[in-house]
Amino acid sequence: MSVGANPLLQLLFLAAIVTPIITFFRVNQAKRSGKKVNLTEDSLGKFGAIFVEPTERYIASIGNGYIINFLAGSNVASGFAVVSNKRVYFKGKCYYKEEGKLKKSFEERTVDLKDVTGTGYTRTNPLFLLITAIVSFLVFVISAIVSFDSDSMSDTANQIGLTVFLSSLVVFSITITSYLLKRHNLFEIAFAGGKIAFDTNLYDKTEIDDFQKQLRRAKDHIVESAHSQVAAAAASQVPAETNSKLGIADEIKKYSELLQQKLITQEEFDEAKKNLLFNSNK
């Protein structure tokens, strides 16, 4: 069995070997592309173009380099996320999961902080591609070893051996290349109704960690503020003369909205309602 006698087979052999090598170096080069970029005062002053309310205050962000380009009017190369004291804003290319499969899309989404349910790192590792690549490589090696004894084989056996040799090499090349391209380390943000993830290779690690920490603090502040309102209502003793029936109804409605938003528990709502009604009957 000889590949060298046929230029077309030589080209196929070379392409099957070189393609995974080039992909490996490109993927590893991408891992070093994420650099930390600090936002300037001028950039921070332009967040009015992103925020829903003018009273919102910037807390943290990831993809600062992409944010600067966006605020300057350029196209968004990759996705970014911004946290204010009220909401989380997503814009640009990112990942999401649909029916267990990771997909890439362009997102432009606004999520209230109270709806954020969690953050963290995750990894997609298509093992079936890796296993297929390993099996095909073993077949390739075995067929290559057998080829050394090709002199004692018939022409038909040699042809079959050549076909197995090249086919296994091509399958190995395709599957290992696909595995390298589909393997991702992601930073994921979960919220009521879905998840959005960013490829960590494109972002600075310290920037992501700071974003995650500040997002959790902002979320905790929203929840604690709601609990504080309930605790203040339960602890206060309001004179009966200043509490009209309309005022009591408005207070109960406010805590009912907090309950619907899952910022307080049913027990806390019942306690607040009980105190309001008790004070109004004094």
C-alpha positions, 0 to 999 in steps of 0.5 A: 500500500503506497500513498506516495505514488498518487499526488491526490492521495498525498494532498489528502493525507497532508490536509488530514494531518495539518488541519487538526494541528492548525485548529489546535494552535488557533484555539490556543491562541484564542485563549490568550486573546481576552485582555482586561480593559478599564472603562474610562469616565467618558465611557461610563458617562455614555451608559444612558444609551444602554440603561432603561432609566436615567437614575440607574447606576453602573455596577460592573461589566464584562467585555469592556473592550466590546462595550467601548467599541459599541459606545463609539458606534462600531459593530459588536464583535462579541457579547458583553454584559452590564450590571446596574443597580436595577438590571442586567443588560446583554448585547452581542454574540453569546451562547445559550442552550436549547434542548441540551444543545449549545447554540450561538446567537446574537442577543439583546436582552434586559433582565431585572436583577430580582430575576437573576437566579445564579452565575458560574463557570461551565464546560461543554465537552463533546466526548462522543467526538473525542471517542470517535477520534480515538477509535478512528486513530487506532484503526489508522495506526493498525492499518498503517502497521498492516501495510508494512506487510503489503508484499504478501497481500493480494491487490484486492487486499491492498486496495481495501487496506488503502481505503481503510487507511485513508478513511480512518485518517479522514474521520480522525481529522474531522472528528478531532477538529470538530472536538477542538472547535466545539469544546468551550469553557463558558461563564453562564448567567441564569435568570428566570426564563433562560440562560446566557453564556460567554466564552471565557477565552474571549474575556479576562478572567479577573474581569469575569470574577469581579463581574460575578461578585458585583452581580451577586452583591447587587442581587443581594442588595435588591432582596435585602431591601425588600426584606427590610421594607417588610420588617419595617412595616411589621415593627412599626406602630402606626396610629390608627388616626393616620391610617385610612382604609385606602392607605392600608389597601395600598400598603397591602397591595405593595407587599402583594407585588413583592410576594408575586416578584418572589422578593418576600415569602408568603409568611412575611406577607401574611405577617405584614398584612396582619400588622397593618390590619391590627394597627388600623383597628386600634 
